[in-house]
Amino acid sequence: MLLWVLACTTEPYHPPPGVMVVVQESQTSWLRNFNPLISSARWPSTAGVYEPLLIFNPMQGSYTPWLASAYDWDEDGAGLTFHLQDGVRWSDGAPFTADDVVFTFQLLREEPALDIGGVWSFMESIAAPDDQTVVVQFSRSFSPGLSRLAHQPIVPEHVWSDIDDPITFTNPDPVGTGPFTEVTLFESQVFELSANPHYWQAGKPAVKALRFPAIPTNDQAALALINGEVDWAGKFVPAIDRIFVGADPAHHAYWFPQVGGSIFLYANTTTPPLDEPEIRKALSRAIDRDLVVQVAAYGYTTPAGPTALSDGYADWRIPVDEADDWTRHDPDAAAAALEAAGYALGEDGLRYRDGAPLSVNINVVSGWSDWVRAGQVVVRSLQAVGVDAALKTYDFGAWFEQLGRGEFTLSLGWSGEGPTPYAMYSALMSAEGVLPVGEIAPSNWHRYASPQADSLLNAFEQTTDPAEQRRLIAALQAEFVAQAPAIPLFLNPSWGQCSTVRFTGFPSAADPYARLSPNNPPETLLVMTRVTPR
């Protein structure tokens, strides 16, 4: 009710014609950082200012050519050749060539902290035989290499070769190939990116500029959407049919396809007793996922199962026996498992082993109201079986740093995604991603490694046979179910809202050319180059 009252009494902001207002990040104020090679850069640095070679589109199940017009695999799966688009220029007018691609990947090799995708774990060399061709050789057969290389943002050699420290470089005046490159306004509470004057796709973008107000919470984003102040957003909005669509049924729309990853409760496996699979399973059985979905997500999604695979991978899922389904709410079984693990119930209602209580903190982002409510339900579920559980909220930067450094006990977080379930299971179980606590890990935040999973992942990397890949993914699912390295909570909706008062051409269930959500770069480029002003 409060949202509706405020929505009806707040004077809406009306941007100039052709300027699209976007809400994606949750920030109280903006820092001018457009370095696409680091995780803290402003959206849309990685897909808007800069661009990748290809874009994997999960709605179509295929790659869309982008800076590369085509690619070819070597016969043994140990190399790729990319053929680049003709006529691409950087936003300062300089030509884009294969040397820029080679330079970008060599920079990742020289500065491993920038190699977020871990491409040099399988790459051996990269070369440009001519201006339009890039040849990549792998150190071994590696079928997932395409997705990692395809989505790497490419930076210009003629600019970045003069940067002393590319890790700390904030790139305040970016030079990119993307549709929006010109920083025409930058203040603490709002910034704007105008269209690239040399964009290589003729007639695009049709939008003149993107405007980004600093909005720190989902509730404030919901108010801005209701008031018609936002054209495109990727936020959780409660009771969306009533408070958003109902405010303007002809123009307000949303679409939440569940084709991406899952939301997990990550258990830090370096912290006893969370290093014990049976403890992780017991905690999972205690959680009422149906209540999480209803209270936290307003029924927009569904509980995750023990394989953690979303609907985008539905045809990959294996059946799981009910006895092995540790995602099914069963507080009695959870209590029995904790008892069997030595955690006896004390007179104060808490469980103790060797005199120490079973205590956990659950970290969430303070402005993400759906996650906060999910965390509250999880806390109550754990407390009901004797766990000393508490919710800890942090702003996004602090939360993400603790997650990456492995400095938490339990934390909500998302999962990786890609053309196959390989990326998610690799991030969840591969030893390659395990870093010491204190070092920032791009994935495998829970610090878990499975030798069995490594063997299966290695076999997957060496084959391009679809039947064999499915057999290996089935075995990876079985290993995940057996070990419970992380606790899946619910399928992650691709949150997306739009207003068609001023712009048209957004994706929808009727026109699923991409996800509506701005939260999935580089797929967002498909939307930026398709939407047009009325």
C-alpha positions in Angstrom: 0.0 0.0 0.0 2.8 2.4 0.9 4.4 1.8 -2.6 1.1 2.8 -4.2 0.6 5.9 -2.1 4.1 7.1 -2.8 3.7 6.3 -6.5 0.7 8.5 -6.7 2.2 11.5 -4.9 5.7 11.6 -6.4 6.3 14.0 -9.3 7.7 11.9 -12.2 10.9 12.8 -14.1 10.5 13.1 -17.9 13.8 12.7 -19.8 14.4 14.3 -23.2 13.1 12.5 -26.3 15.3 9.5 -27.3 17.0 9.2 -23.9 16.2 5.9 -22.4 16.3 5.6 -18.6 17.8 2.3 -17.3 18.0 0.8 -13.8 20.3 -2.2 -13.5 22.8 -1.5 -10.7 21.8 -0.8 -7.1 24.0 2.0 -6.0 23.7 5.1 -3.7 26.1 7.0 -5.9 28.2 6.5 -9.0 31.9 6.1 -9.4 33.2 6.9 -12.8 34.7 3.5 -13.8 34.3 2.1 -17.3 37.1 -0.5 -17.2 35.4 -3.6 -18.9 38.1 -5.9 -17.7 37.2 -5.7 -14.0 34.1 -6.7 -12.1 33.4 -3.3 -10.5 32.9 -1.3 -13.7 29.8 0.6 -14.4 27.1 -1.2 -16.3 27.1 -1.4 -19.4 30.9 -1.3 -19.8 31.2 -5.0 -20.8 28.3 -4.9 -23.2 27.3 -1.5 -24.4 30.5 0.5 -24.3 32.7 -2.5 -25.3 31.6 -5.6 -27.2 32.5 -9.3 -27.5 33.2 -11.5 -30.5 30.0 -13.5 -30.3 26.8 -13.5 -28.1 25.3 -16.7 -26.9 21.5 -16.3 -26.8 19.8 -18.8 -24.5 16.4 -17.9 -25.9 17.5 -19.1 -29.3 20.1 -21.7 -28.1 22.7 -20.4 -30.5 25.5 -17.8 -31.0 24.8 -14.5 -32.6 27.8 -13.1 -34.6 29.0 -9.7 -33.2 32.5 -8.4 -33.7 33.2 -11.7 -35.3 31.1 -12.6 -38.2 31.9 -16.3 -38.1 34.2 -18.9 -36.4 35.7 -22.3 -37.3 36.8 -25.1 -35.0 40.0 -27.0 -35.6 39.3 -30.7 -36.3 40.7 -31.8 -32.9 38.8 -29.2 -30.9 42.1 -27.6 -29.8 41.8 -24.3 -31.6 39.4 -21.7 -33.1 39.6 -19.2 -35.9 37.5 -16.1 -35.7 36.6 -14.1 -38.8 36.0 -10.4 -38.0 33.3 -8.1 -39.3 34.2 -5.6 -42.0 34.1 -1.9 -41.3 34.1 -1.8 -37.5 35.6 1.3 -36.0 36.4 2.4 -32.5 34.4 5.4 -31.1 37.3 7.7 -31.8 37.2 6.7 -35.5 40.2 4.4 -35.5 39.8 1.0 -37.3 39.1 -2.1 -35.3 41.4 -4.9 -36.4 42.5 -8.4 -35.3 45.4 -6.8 -33.6 43.0 -5.4 -31.0 41.7 -8.8 -30.2 45.2 -10.3 -29.9 46.2 -7.4 -27.7 43.2 -7.8 -25.4 43.9 -11.5 -24.8 47.7 -10.9 -24.4 46.8 -8.3 -21.8 44.9 -10.9 -19.8 47.9 -13.1 -19.9 50.2 -10.4 -18.6 47.7 -9.4 -15.9 46.2 -12.6 -14.6 43.9 -10.6 -12.2 42.1 -9.4 -15.4 41.6 -13.0 -16.7 38.2 -13.4 -15.0 37.1 -16.1 -17.5 40.3 -18.1 -17.0 41.0 -18.2 -20.7 44.8 -18.7 -20.3 44.1 -21.9 -18.4 43.5 -23.5 -21.8 44.9 -21.1 -24.3 48.4 -21.6 -25.7 48.7 -18.8 -28.3 46.8 -16.2 -30.2 47.8 -14.6 -33.5 46.4 -12.3 -36.2 47.5 -13.6 -39.7 45.7 -10.6 -41.2 43.5 -7.7 -40.1 40.3 -9.7 -40.3 41.4 -13.0 -38.8 42.3 -14.2 -35.3 43.7 -17.7 -34.7 43.6 -19.2 -31.2 45.5 -22.4 -30.3 44.6 -24.3 -27.1 47.0 -26.2 -24.9 44.5 -29.1 -25.1 41.2 -30.0 -26.6 38.7 -27.7 -24.8 35.2 -27.6 -26.1 33.9 -25.0 -23.6 36.6 -22.6 -24.9 34.3 -21.0 -27.4 31.9 -19.5 -24.8 34.8 -18.1 -22.7 36.5 -16.5 -25.7 33.3 -15.4 -27.4 32.1 -13.2 -24.5 35.4 -11.5 -23.7 35.1 -7.7 -24.1 37.7 -6.4 -26.6 39.6 -3.2 -25.8 41.6 -1.0 -28.3 45.3 -1.5 -28.5 46.0 2.1 -29.5 44.5 3.3 -26.2 45.3 0.5 -23.7 48.9 -0.1 -24.7 49.7 3.2 -23.0 48.0 2.3 -19.7 50.5 1.8 -16.9 48.2 -0.2 -14.6 45.2 -1.7 -16.4 43.9 -3.2 -13.1 43.4 0.1 -11.3 42.7 2.1 -14.5 39.2 3.6 -14.2 38.9 4.4 -18.0 36.8 7.6 -17.4 36.6 8.4 -21.1 36.2 5.1 -22.8 36.9 4.4 -26.4 34.8 1.3 -27.5 33.1 -0.3 -30.4 29.7 -0.5 -28.6 26.5 1.4 -29.3 26.9 3.7 -26.4 30.4 5.1 -25.7 30.1 8.9 -25.1 30.0 10.0 -21.5 28.0 13.2 -21.9 27.0 13.5 -18.2 28.6 12.1 -15.0 27.5 13.2 -11.6 27.2 11.3 -8.3 23.5 10.6 -8.7 23.2 10.3 -12.5 25.2 9.6 -15.6 24.5 9.4 -19.3 26.1 7.5 -22.2 25.3 8.8 -25.7 25.4 6.9 -28.9 28.7 6.0 -30.5 29.2 8.4 -33.5 31.0 5.6 -35.4 28.9 2.6 -34.6 29.5 -0.2 -37.1 25.9 -1.4 -37.4 24.2 1.0 -39.9 21.3 3.0 -38.4 21.9 1.7 -34.9 21.4 2.5 -32.1 18.1 4.2 -32.6 18.2 5.3 -29.0 20.1 8.6 -28.6 21.4 8.0 -25.0 21.1 5.8 -21.9 20.5 7.6 -18.6 21.3 5.9 -15.3 19.9 7.4 -12.0 21.5 6.1 -8.8 18.8 4.0 -7.2 20.0 1.9 -4.2 17.1 -0.4 -3.5 14.5 -2.5 -5.2 11.7 -0.6 -3.5 12.9 2.7 -4.9 13.3 1.1 -8.3 9.7 -0.1 -8.1 8.5 3.4 -7.4 10.5 4.8 -10.3 9.0 2.2 -12.6 5.4 2.9 -11.4 5.9 6.6 -11.8 7.0 6.1 -15.4 10.5 7.4 -14.7 12.2 4.3 -16.0 12.1 2.7 -19.5 14.0 -0.5 -18.9 14.9 -2.3 -15.6 16.0 -5.6 -14.2 14.7 -5.5 -10.7 12.5 -7.6 -8.4 9.2 -5.8 -8.0 6.6 -7.1 -5.5 3.0 -7.7 -6.7 4.1 -6.6 -10.1 0.8 -7.2 -11.9 -1.0 -4.9 -9.4 1.5 -2.1 -8.7 3.4 -1.9 -12.0 1.3 -3.3 -14.8 -1.9 -2.1 -13.2 -0.6 1.5 -13.2 -0.5 1.5 -17.0 -1.6 -1.9 -18.5 -1.2 -0.6 -22.1 2.5 0.2 -21.7 3.9 -1.5 -18.6 5.2 -5.0 -19.1 7.5 -7.6 -17.6 8.9 -11.0 -18.5 10.8 -13.4 -16.2 11.9 -16.5 -18.1 13.7 -19.0 -15.9 16.4 -20.0 -18.4 19.5 -18.8 -16.6 21.1 -20.1 -13.4 19.8 -20.7 -9.9 20.1 -18.8 -6.7 22.3 -20.6 -4.2 23.0 -20.6 -0.5 26.8 -20.9 -0.6 28.3 -22.7 2.3 32.0 -21.8 2.9 33.6 -25.3 2.9 36.8 -24.0 4.5 34.7 -23.3 7.7 33.9 -26.4 9.8 31.4 -28.0 10.0 30.3 -26.7 6.6 33.1 -28.8 5.1 30.9 -31.9 5.9 28.4 -32.9 3.1 25.9 -34.3 5.6 25.8 -31.0 7.5 25.2 -29.1 4.2 22.4 -31.5 3.3 20.9 -31.2 6.8 20.8 -27.4 6.5 19.2 -27.7 3.0 16.5 -30.1 4.3 15.6 -27.6 6.9 14.8 -24.8 4.4 11.2 -24.3 3.3 11.7 -23.4 -0.3 8.0 -23.1 -1.1 7.8 -20.4 1.6 11.0 -18.8 0.2 9.4 -18.6 -3.3 6.1 -17.2 -2.0 7.4 -14.7 0.6 10.6 -13.6 -1.2 9.7 -14.0 -4.9 5.9 -13.6 -4.8 5.6 -16.9 -6.7 7.4 -15.6 -9.7 9.7 -18.6 -9.8 10.0 -22.2 -8.5 12.1 -24.0 -5.9 15.4 -25.4 -7.2 15.9 -29.2 -7.2 19.0 -31.1 -6.1 20.7 -30.9 -9.5 20.3 -27.0 -9.4 19.5 -26.9 -13.1 17.1 -24.3 -14.3 14.4 -24.7 -17.0 17.0 -23.6 -19.6 18.6 -27.0 -19.0 15.5 -29.0 -18.4 16.4 -31.6 -21.1 19.7 -32.2 -19.3 18.2 -33.0 -15.9 18.5 -36.5 -14.4 15.8 -37.9 -12.1 16.7 -38.0 -8.4 15.3 -40.5 -5.9 13.2 -38.9 -3.2 15.5 -40.3 -0.5 18.4 -38.4 -2.1 16.5 -35.2 -2.6 18.0 -33.0 0.1 16.2 -29.9 -1.3 12.8 -31.3 -0.2 11.6 -29.5 3.0 11.9 -32.1 5.8 12.8 -30.5 9.2 12.5 -33.8 11.0 15.1 -35.4 8.7 17.3 -32.3 9.1 17.1 -32.6 12.9 17.9 -36.3 12.7 20.9 -35.7 10.5 22.3 -33.0 12.8 21.8 -35.4 15.8 23.7 -38.1 13.8 26.5 -35.7 13.1 26.9 -35.1 16.9 24.9 -31.9 17.2 22.7 -32.5 20.2 19.9 -30.1 21.2 20.7 -28.0 24.3 18.2 -26.7 26.8 18.4 -23.3 25.1 17.1 -24.8 21.9 20.4 -24.6 20.1 22.5 -27.5 18.8 26.0 -28.1 20.2 28.9 -30.4 19.3 31.9 -30.6 21.6 30.5 -27.6 23.5 30.3 -25.3 20.5 27.0 -24.2 19.0 26.2 -24.7 15.3 26.3 -20.9 14.4 26.0 -19.4 10.9 25.5 -15.9 9.4 23.7 -15.5 6.1 25.0 -12.7 4.0 22.7 -10.8 1.6 22.7 -7.5 -0.3 20.8 -4.9 1.8 19.0 -3.3 -1.2 17.8 -6.5 -2.7 14.4 -6.9 -1.0 13.7 -10.3 -2.5 17.1 -11.7 -1.2 16.6 -10.1 2.2 13.2 -11.8 2.6 14.7 -15.1 1.3 17.4 -14.8 3.9 14.9 -14.2 6.6 12.9 -17.3 5.7 16.1 -19.3 5.6 17.2 -18.0 9.0 13.8 -19.0 10.5 14.0 -22.4 8.9 17.4 -23.1 10.3 16.5 -21.7 13.7 13.5 -24.1 13.8 16.0 -27.1 13.8 18.3 -25.6 16.4 20.8 -23.7 14.3 22.0 -20.4 15.7 21.4 -18.4 12.5 21.4 -14.7 11.8 21.0 -12.5 8.7 23.7 -10.0 7.8 23.0 -7.3 5.2 25.7 -5.4 3.3 25.7 -2.9 0.4 26.6 -4.7 -2.8 30.3 -3.8 -2.9 31.0 -5.1 0.6 28.8 -8.2 0.1 30.5 -9.1 -3.2 34.0 -8.6 -1.8 33.3 -10.9 1.1 31.8 -13.4 -1.2 34.8 -13.3 -3.6 37.3 -13.5 -0.7 35.6 -16.4 0.9 35.1 -14.5 4.1 31.6 -15.7 5.1 29.9 -18.7 6.5 26.7 -18.7 4.4 25.8 -16.3 1.6 23.2 -16.0 -1.1 24.6 -15.8 -4.6 23.9 -16.6 -8.2 25.4 -19.3 -10.4 27.2 -19.3 -13.7 25.5 -20.1 -17.0 26.4 -21.0 -20.6 25.4 -23.0 -23.6 25.5 -26.2 -21.5 25.5 -27.0 -17.7 29.3 -27.3 -17.9 29.9 -23.7 -16.8 27.8 -24.0 -13.7 29.2 -27.3 -12.5 32.8 -26.2 -13.3 32.3 -23.1 -11.1 30.7 -25.2 -8.4 33.1 -28.1 -8.2 36.4 -27.6 -10.1 39.7 -27.4 -8.2 40.9 -24.9 -10.8 38.6 -22.3 -9.3 39.6 -22.8 -5.7 41.7 -19.9 -4.4 43.0 -19.3 -0.8 40.6 -17.4 1.5 41.4 -13.7 1.1 42.1 -13.9 -2.6 39.2 -12.8 -4.8 37.7 -15.7 -6.7 35.6 -14.9 -9.8 33.5 -18.1 -9.0 33.8 -21.1 -6.7 33.2 -18.6 -3.8 32.6 -21.6 -1.5 36.1 -23.1 -2.1 35.0 -26.6 -3.0 36.8 -29.1 -5.2 35.8 -32.6 -6.3 38.4 -34.9 -7.9 35.5 -36.9 -9.4 34.0 -33.7 -10.9 37.4 -32.6 -12.2 37.7 -35.9 -14.1 34.3 -35.6 -15.6 34.8 -31.9 -16.5 38.1 -32.8 -18.2 36.4 -35.5 -20.2 33.7 -33.0 -21.2 36.3 -30.6 -22.4 37.8 -33.1 -24.8 34.7 -34.1 -26.6 32.3 -32.4 -29.0 30.0 -35.4 -29.3 26.6 -34.4 -28.0 25.7 -37.8 -26.6 28.9 -38.1 -24.7 28.5 -34.6 -23.3 25.1 -35.5 -22.0 26.4 -38.7 -20.4 29.2 -36.6 -18.6 26.7 -33.9 -17.5 24.5 -36.6 -16.0 27.5 -38.0 -14.0 28.3 -34.4 -12.9 24.7 -34.0 -11.6 25.0 -37.3 -9.7 28.3 -36.0 -8.1 26.6 -32.7 -7.2 23.6 -34.5 -5.6 26.0 -36.8 -3.7 28.2 -34.0 -2.3 25.9 -31.0 -2.0 28.8 -28.5 -2.5 26.4 -25.6 -2.5 22.7 -25.4 -1.6 20.3 -24.4 -4.5 17.3 -22.3 -3.3 15.3 -21.3 -6.3 15.5 -20.8 -10.0 16.8 -17.4 -10.8 14.2 -15.4 -12.9 15.7 -13.2 -15.6 14.1 -10.1 -14.0 13.0 -7.7 -16.8 10.6 -4.7 -16.9 9.9 -2.1 -19.5 7.7 0.8 -20.4 6.6 1.2 -24.0 5.4 4.8 -23.5 8.5 6.2 -25.2 10.3 3.1 -26.7 9.2 0.0 -28.5 10.9 -3.2 -29.6 11.6 -4.8 -26.2 11.8 -8.6 -26.1 8.8 -10.5 -24.8 7.3 -14.0 -24.6 5.6 -13.1 -27.9 8.9 -11.9 -29.4 11.7 -13.8 -27.5 14.7 -12.6 -29.5 16.6 -12.2 -26.2 15.8 -12.0 -22.5 14.2 -8.7 -21.5 16.5 -8.5 -18.4 19.4 -6.1 -18.6 21.2 -8.3 -16.1 22.7 -10.7 -18.6 25.5 -9.1 -20.6 26.5 -9.4 -23.4 23.0 -10.5 -24.4 21.9 -6.9 -23.5 23.5 -5.7 -26.7 20.7 -7.5 -28.6 18.2 -5.3 -26.9 20.2 -2.0 -27.1 20.5 -2.3 -30.8 16.8 -3.3 -31.4 14.8 -0.9 -29.2 13.6 2.2 -31.0 12.0 5.5 -29.8 8.3 6.1 -30.6 
